[in-house]
Amino acid sequence: MELPDKDVKDLRRSGDCELKLSAKGIQMIRTQVHWGTTTEKSDADAAFRRLAFEYVTSYRDGGNARLAVYRDSDAPVFVADEFRSMIERAPSLVRMPDLQQYLLEYPSAPLPGSTDFLYWQEAQFGLKPTIRINHLVIQDRPGKTVIPSKMLYASHYFWTALEERVPQTDPARGPGFWFVMVSRSRSDGLKGFIGRFVRGRVRSEAKRGTEAVLKSTKAKLEQR
């Protein structure tokens, strides 16, 4: 996991930082990096990785209550509240109350027939590369498998998100299946004059990324 050069440059500046981090996290990075030296980039990467490790470890211990609180606007944004509000409105999860409860009450809520892991990725959304940390769950349910991926952190644009992937059988088409993917998110920085242009870019990149995932999955499955 490495910070894009633009994010390192942003951290170097005094004042507000556009990188989504708590004030404590930003201060920790700024004090642990030897700015203006040849180790500046590697120091920043190491400090960011430590923050990410502490974040996911805290989440695995305490669940959504340990997710970030962003205070870069007039009113603080609690990621846990945004996530709850988002998935309580998701019709597919209303029909799977055990999965919904697991996503809301992890790690205290059990989910039979499931496995899970955490992973990070660098995605190209909008105008900046965005580092995301996700919690992915695979649950075998009667007649189908459900694969939700819950966004715990994004360095830009997003407060939280949930992607659901479901292989859906179709007897009318023989032994194959449809691969359904639904994505929901809560985001900021997409309002106003500049936000209108960024929003279009984010929407375009999200669509392109979804199509790439679907095509790649289809190709891999057809090779078997």
C-alpha positions as CSV (number, residue, x, y, z in Angstrom):
1,M,0.0,0.0,0.0
2,E,1.5,3.3,-1.2
3,L,0.2,6.8,-1.1
4,P,-0.1,8.6,-4.5
5,D,2.4,11.4,-4.9
6,K,-0.4,14.0,-4.8
7,D,-1.5,12.8,-1.4
8,V,2.0,13.0,0.0
9,K,2.3,16.5,-1.4
10,D,-1.0,17.4,0.2
11,L,0.1,16.1,3.6
12,R,3.3,18.2,3.4
13,R,1.2,21.4,3.2
14,S,0.1,23.0,6.4
15,G,-3.6,23.6,7.0
16,D,-6.5,21.4,5.8
17,C,-5.7,18.1,4.2
18,E,-7.9,16.7,1.4
19,L,-6.9,13.1,2.3
20,K,-9.6,11.5,4.4
21,L,-7.9,11.0,7.8
22,S,-8.7,12.0,11.3
23,A,-7.0,15.0,12.7
24,K,-5.0,12.6,14.9
25,G,-4.0,10.5,11.9
26,I,-2.9,13.5,9.9
27,Q,-0.8,14.9,12.8
28,M,0.8,11.4,13.3
29,I,1.9,11.2,9.7
30,R,3.2,14.8,9.7
31,T,5.3,14.2,12.8
32,Q,6.7,10.8,11.7
33,V,7.8,11.8,8.2
34,H,11.2,13.4,7.6
35,W,9.9,16.0,5.2
36,G,12.2,17.4,2.5
37,T,14.5,14.4,2.7
38,T,15.0,11.4,0.3
39,T,13.0,9.2,2.7
40,E,9.9,11.5,2.6
41,K,7.8,9.2,0.4
42,S,8.8,5.9,2.1
43,D,8.2,7.5,5.6
44,A,4.7,8.7,4.5
45,D,3.8,5.2,3.1
46,A,5.0,3.5,6.3
47,A,3.0,5.8,8.5
48,F,-0.1,5.4,6.4
49,R,0.2,1.6,6.5
50,R,0.5,1.7,10.3
51,L,-2.7,3.8,10.4
52,A,-4.5,1.4,8.1
53,F,-3.4,-1.6,10.2
54,E,-4.6,0.1,13.4
55,Y,-7.9,1.0,11.8
56,V,-8.7,-2.5,10.5
57,T,-7.6,-4.1,13.8
58,S,-9.8,-1.8,15.7
59,Y,-12.7,-2.6,13.4
60,R,-12.2,-6.3,13.8
61,D,-12.4,-5.8,17.6
62,G,-15.2,-3.4,17.8
63,G,-17.1,-3.4,14.5
64,N,-18.8,-0.4,13.0
65,A,-18.5,1.7,16.2
66,R,-14.8,1.9,15.5
67,L,-15.2,3.3,11.9
68,A,-14.1,6.8,11.2
69,V,-15.6,10.1,12.1
70,Y,-14.9,12.8,9.5
71,R,-14.8,16.3,10.8
72,D,-13.9,18.1,7.5
73,S,-17.3,19.9,7.3
74,D,-19.6,21.9,9.5
75,A,-21.2,18.8,10.9
76,P,-19.2,15.6,11.7
77,V,-19.9,12.5,9.6
78,F,-20.1,9.2,11.4
79,V,-19.3,6.4,8.9
80,A,-21.2,3.9,11.0
81,D,-24.4,6.0,10.8
82,E,-24.0,6.5,7.1
83,F,-23.6,2.8,6.6
84,R,-26.6,1.9,8.7
85,S,-28.8,4.4,6.9
86,M,-27.7,3.1,3.6
87,I,-28.3,-0.6,4.0
88,E,-31.5,-0.2,6.0
89,R,-32.9,1.1,2.7
90,A,-31.5,-1.8,0.6
91,P,-34.4,-4.0,-0.5
92,S,-32.2,-7.1,-1.1
93,L,-30.9,-7.0,2.5
94,V,-34.3,-6.7,4.0
95,R,-35.0,-10.1,2.5
96,M,-31.8,-11.4,4.1
97,P,-32.1,-10.2,7.8
98,D,-29.3,-12.4,9.0
99,L,-26.8,-10.9,6.5
100,Q,-28.0,-7.4,7.3
101,Q,-27.6,-8.0,11.0
102,Y,-24.1,-9.3,10.4
103,L,-23.1,-6.3,8.4
104,L,-24.5,-4.0,11.1
105,E,-23.3,-5.8,14.2
106,Y,-20.0,-7.5,13.2
107,P,-18.1,-9.0,15.0
108,S,-20.8,-9.9,17.6
109,A,-23.4,-11.2,15.1
110,P,-22.7,-14.7,13.7
111,L,-23.3,-15.6,10.1
112,P,-23.6,-19.3,9.5
113,G,-22.2,-20.7,6.2
114,S,-19.9,-17.8,5.6
115,T,-16.2,-16.8,5.3
116,D,-14.8,-13.3,5.3
117,F,-11.6,-11.4,4.8
118,L,-10.3,-7.8,4.6
119,Y,-8.5,-6.4,1.6
120,W,-7.3,-3.0,0.2
121,Q,-7.3,-1.7,-3.3
122,E,-6.3,1.4,-5.3
123,A,-9.1,2.5,-7.6
124,Q,-9.3,5.3,-10.1
125,F,-12.3,7.4,-9.3
126,G,-12.9,11.0,-10.2
127,L,-9.7,13.0,-10.5
128,K,-7.6,11.2,-7.9
129,P,-6.4,7.6,-7.3
130,T,-8.4,6.4,-4.2
131,I,-7.2,3.8,-1.7
132,R,-10.1,1.7,-0.3
133,I,-10.2,-0.8,2.5
134,N,-13.0,-3.4,2.3
135,H,-14.5,-6.2,4.3
136,L,-15.7,-9.0,2.0
137,V,-18.1,-11.8,3.0
138,I,-19.0,-14.9,1.1
139,Q,-22.2,-16.6,2.4
140,D,-23.7,-19.8,1.0
141,R,-27.5,-19.5,1.2
142,P,-30.2,-21.9,0.1
143,G,-30.1,-21.9,-3.7
144,K,-27.5,-19.1,-4.1
145,T,-24.3,-17.5,-2.9
146,V,-24.2,-13.9,-1.8
147,I,-21.0,-11.9,-1.8
148,P,-21.2,-8.4,-0.1
149,S,-18.2,-6.1,0.0
150,K,-18.4,-3.4,2.7
151,M,-16.2,-0.3,2.3
152,L,-14.6,0.6,5.6
153,Y,-12.4,3.4,4.3
154,A,-11.7,5.5,1.2
155,S,-9.0,8.1,0.9
156,H,-11.2,10.3,-1.3
157,Y,-14.8,10.9,-2.3
158,F,-16.6,8.1,-0.3
159,W,-17.8,7.9,3.2
160,T,-18.9,4.2,2.8
161,A,-20.2,1.8,0.2
162,L,-21.6,-1.7,-0.2
163,E,-21.2,-3.9,-3.3
164,E,-23.4,-7.1,-3.6
165,R,-22.4,-9.8,-6.0
166,V,-24.9,-12.7,-6.6
167,P,-24.5,-15.6,-9.1
168,Q,-28.1,-16.1,-10.1
169,T,-29.1,-19.4,-11.9
170,D,-31.4,-19.3,-14.9
171,P,-32.8,-22.7,-15.8
172,A,-34.2,-21.3,-19.1
173,R,-30.6,-20.7,-20.3
174,G,-29.1,-24.1,-19.3
175,P,-26.2,-24.7,-16.9
176,G,-24.9,-21.1,-16.8
177,F,-26.0,-18.2,-14.5
178,W,-26.3,-14.5,-14.4
179,F,-23.7,-12.6,-12.4
180,V,-25.6,-9.7,-10.7
181,M,-23.7,-6.8,-9.1
182,V,-25.3,-4.0,-7.2
183,S,-23.4,-1.1,-5.7
184,R,-24.5,1.6,-3.2
185,S,-22.4,4.4,-1.7
186,R,-22.4,7.5,0.3
187,S,-20.1,10.2,-0.8
188,D,-19.0,13.8,-0.4
189,G,-17.2,16.4,-2.4
190,L,-19.6,15.9,-5.3
191,K,-21.7,19.0,-4.9
192,G,-21.4,22.5,-6.2
193,F,-19.9,23.7,-9.5
194,I,-16.7,21.6,-9.3
195,G,-18.5,18.7,-7.8
196,R,-20.8,18.5,-10.8
197,F,-17.9,17.7,-13.1
198,V,-16.2,15.3,-10.6
199,R,-19.5,13.5,-10.1
200,G,-19.8,12.8,-13.8
201,R,-16.2,11.4,-13.8
202,V,-16.9,9.3,-10.7
203,R,-20.1,7.9,-12.2
204,S,-18.3,7.1,-15.5
205,E,-15.3,5.4,-13.7
206,A,-17.7,3.4,-11.4
207,K,-19.6,2.1,-14.5
208,R,-16.4,1.3,-16.3
209,G,-15.0,-0.5,-13.3
210,T,-18.2,-2.5,-12.8
211,E,-18.1,-3.6,-16.5
212,A,-14.5,-4.6,-16.2
213,V,-15.2,-6.8,-13.1
214,L,-18.1,-8.5,-14.8
215,K,-16.2,-9.1,-18.0
216,S,-13.1,-10.4,-16.2
217,T,-15.2,-12.7,-14.0
218,K,-17.1,-14.0,-17.1
219,A,-13.8,-14.7,-18.9
220,K,-12.3,-16.6,-15.9
221,L,-15.4,-18.7,-15.4
222,E,-15.6,-19.6,-19.1
223,Q,-12.0,-20.8,-19.1
224,R,-12.9,-23.6,-16.7
